[in-house]
Amino acid sequence: MIDRKPLVRRKGSTIQFPSHSYSDLQKSLGEYGFLFDTSNTCLLDAIDGPNNDVKEDVMRELGRCLDAHFVDIRTAMLGLSSERERNLLAKFQSLSRWSRTYLRCPKCGAPLKMRVSKTGATCHTCPQVYYPTCSPVAITLISDPTDSHALLIRHKGSPPALYTALAGFAQPGESLDDCARREVAEEVGLPVSKVMSLNRTQPWPMPNSSLMCAYYAVADMSLKIDACPTELESARWFSRDQVAAALQRTLSDPLLKGIPRDVNERQKLLYIPPHGAIAHQMIKAWVERQLHVQNMEANLHYTIMNVG
């Protein structure tokens, strides 16, 4: 990774990490003045010195030399075909950012000694041990009581015509179930019932390290939606057929090349997040009616079934 841009290789509509031997990487990077301290790995942290200001043309040439190219992290996270590789990238980005930020002890101000793994830092003055933080997020798919419509939202600044599930960070002292209820109330002004975990999670490194936890909830479609004006551009109910059409369009165009430029088209549901996002898996499961109810020890749990 250079300038927080991972090196990837595209095969058709999918994105994968390239794999190179230590000697090949050492030779190729050396020709561009880069040093690195990892061996035979698909996750690369290359540094060119204290002033890391890599020009785009250098990155393009280096990527071409390695038979790949550099992309921004969001594109990689949404496009990588392997869940394991997405999780590795999330871990790499989160730990590298945390290790660059946590340089001094918050308690006494003394320098911290970072573990080689970047999974912890120790203050030898206090002594205190600090670990990377991970913020829990409840992401909720909302349907009406008949399960024929889903409530999807568009964030401000998101690509035109792309809708997703509602999500928000849990607060201290709050369960994820309560977080899902509160976030729905805050974002769209609706009370929800039957809030249930989908038993699926995803590490997500942007903007900071978080763990997306999937939920399902039911809301009354007849109630007025009161979308948060500072967070959302749109919040609407869509039929299963409408969502299915957007799903199919996204599967056919995972790089979202067909995103409309016309301002009049931006509020339409044309796309959902690509397959690398947990929201994609949740919406896909709902479209395909694969959200099944299971009775486990007298408690109801919703699970995503057979979703790749």
N, C-alpha and C positions, 0 to 999 in steps of 0.2 A: 504494500500500500504506500502510495506517495501522495502527500498533501491530502490525506484522508480520502483518497480515491483508490479503491481496490482494482487489481488487475484481473480482468475476466476475459473469457472467450465466448463469443456468440455462436450458437449452432441453430440456425433457423430462427425460431421465435423464443428459444430458451437461452439462458445465460449459465455458464459453468466456470469454475475456477480452473485455470491451467495448472499443470504440475511440471516442474522442472527439477533437474538434479542440482546439487549444490555447486558442482563445477561449472555447469552451464550458466547458472544464475550469477556466480562470482565473475565469470568472464564477461557476460553481457552487461551487468551492472558496472563493472570496473571500467568498461569502455566509455561510460557516461559519467564517471566520477563518483559513483555511489558505493557506499559500504553497507554491509548488513551482518548481523550476528545470529542468523538462523540458518538451519540446513535442511534441505530436501523437504520443503513445506510449501503449501499453496497459499499460505498467508504471509505476506512479505512486508516488513517495515524497513524501507530503505531511507537512509538519511545522508544528505550531502554536506553536512556541516552545521554550524550554529545558525547560519542564515539560510533557512530552507525556503528558497524562492524559485521553484522549478517552473520553467517556461513550458507552455502548452506544447510547443513544437518538440521540445526535448522529450516530454512524456509520450507524445505520439510516436516518435522514433523509437524510444525504448520499448513501448508496447509492441510495435511492429517487429522489433528485434526478437521479442519473446513470443511472437505469434499470438498476440492478444492485444487488448487495449484497456485503458483506465476509464472507469465510469464513476459517477457519484454514488455514495453509499445507498441512498434511497433506491436508485435504479437497480443496484445489485441486489438489495434485500427483496425487492418486489419481483425481480426476474430470475433469481437463482432457482434452478429446478430441484435441487436437493435441499430438503429441510435441514439435514445435518450441516451442509455448507452455510446455509442462512444463519444457523445458530452459532457456528464458528465465527462468522463475520461479525455477528452481534457481540459475541464475547470479546473478540479482538478489538473492536472499536471501543467498547465500554471500558475495558481494562487499560488500553493505551491512553485514552482520554483521562481516566481517573488517575493514572500514574503521573501524567503531566500536570495535573491540577493539585494533587495532594503532595505538596513538597515540604510543608512545615506542620508541626503539631498544632492543632487548633487549641490545645489546652495551655501549652507553655511557649509555643513559637519556635522551638528548637527544630533543626532539620530532621526529616524522617529518612530512615533507611528502607528503601523499597525492596521487596522480595524480587528475585529474578523472574518469578512467574507473574509479577504485577498483581497478585491476588491479596496483598496485604502490605502494610508499612508499619515500622516500629520506631517509636521515639525512645532513645536510650537515656533521655534525661528524666522523663516521668516515672517509669516507662509505661507507655500506652501502645496498644496495637490497634490499628485501624484497618477496616476492610471496605471494599467497594460497596456502594449502596445500590439497591435495585428497587424502584418504585412500582408497587402493584397498581394495575389499571383494570377496571371492569369495562369490557366492550360488550354491548348488549344488542342483540337482534330482537326487535319488537314486532309482534304480529297482532292482528285483531283477534277477538275471541273465536272467530270461525276459521282462523289460520289461512285465510284466502288473500290477505293483504299484509305487506310488511312496511314499516315506517323506516325510511332511509333519509340520510342527511347529507348536505354538502357544506364543507367547511369553507370559510373565507380563505381565499388564496389557493384553494385546491383546483385541479384541472377542470375546465368546463365540462358539464354533462356527466361528471363522475360522482356517484353517490355511494355512501358506505354506511356501516353500522355506527351507533353512537358510543362514545368512549370517554372515560374520565378517570383521573387519579383518585385513589382512595386516600382519605384523610386519617390522621392518627386517631386511634380508638374506634375506627369504623370497620365493620366487616365488609367483604366484597359484595355481599348481597345488598347491604344497606347503601354501599357506594353506587351500585347499579340503579337502585331506586332514586337516590338523590340526584345523580347525574341526568337521568331522564327527566326528572321534575325541573331541574335547572335549565337544561338545554332546550326542551320542547314543551315544558309546562304541563305534562301529563302524569297522572298517577298510574302506576303499573301494579299488576298482580301476577301471581305464579312465577315469581323470579326464581330461576333455577340455573345452576351451573351446567355448562355443556362439557365439562371435564376436559377442556383443551386449553393449552396455554402457548404463548410464543414470546421469546425474548425479542425486544425491540430497542435498538440503540439510539434512537432519535426522539426528541432532542437530547435526552439523557437516558441512561440505562433504565429500562422498565420491563415489566413482565405483564403481557396482555393476557387477561383471563376471560374466557368466553362465557357469556350469559345469554339466557333467553327470558323474555318477559312478554306479558300480554297487556295491551292498552285498549281502551274504548275508542273506536274509530269515529264515533259521533262527537267526541269532545273536540273543542277548538285547539289547534296547535299554536303554541306561543313560542316561536323560535327565538333563541337568545340572539339579539342583534349584534353583539360583539364577537360571537363565536361562529355563528352559522349564516350562510347565505340562503339556504333553503332547507326545509324539512317537510316531506310529503309522504302520503300513503301511495303505494304502488301495488297493482295486482300481481299475482304469480306470473302471469303471461308477460307482463311488462318487465319484471325482474329477470325472467328467463331469457328474454330477448337481449337484455344488457349483459347477462352472463355469457351468452353465446358470442356476442360481439367481442367481449373481452378475451374469451378463449381464442377467438380467431385473430385478434389483434392485441396481444399481451403487452406490446410496447406502446400502445395507445397512440398510434400514428394517425388515427382517424378522428382525434379530438377536434371538435368543430371550432372554427375561428369566429363564426358569426355570433355576435352578442345575443341574438335572439334564440340561439340554440343552447346556451349555457345552462339553462334551468331544466332541460330535458334529461331524462334518464337514458343515457346511451352506454355508459360503462360503469362497472364496479371495480374495486381495487384488483390488480393482477394476482395471480395464484400465489405469490410469495407472501401475501398478507393474510392474517388469520381471518379478517373480515371476509375475504374471498371464500374461504372454506365454510364459514358460517352461512353466508348467503347461498352458496352452491348447495349446501345440505338442505336448506329450507326450500329452495326451488325444487329439488329432487325428492322432497318429502322424506328425508332421511333423518329428521329429528324425531327420535322415538322416545317414548316414556318407559322408564324401567322402574319397577318397585323394588327398592333395596332397603331391607330392614324398616319397612313401613314409611320410608321417605322417598319422595319422587325426585328422580334425577333425569335430566335430559342429556343425551349423549349424541355426538356426531358419529354417524355410522358410515363406514365404507367411503370415506372421503380421502382422496390421495393428496 
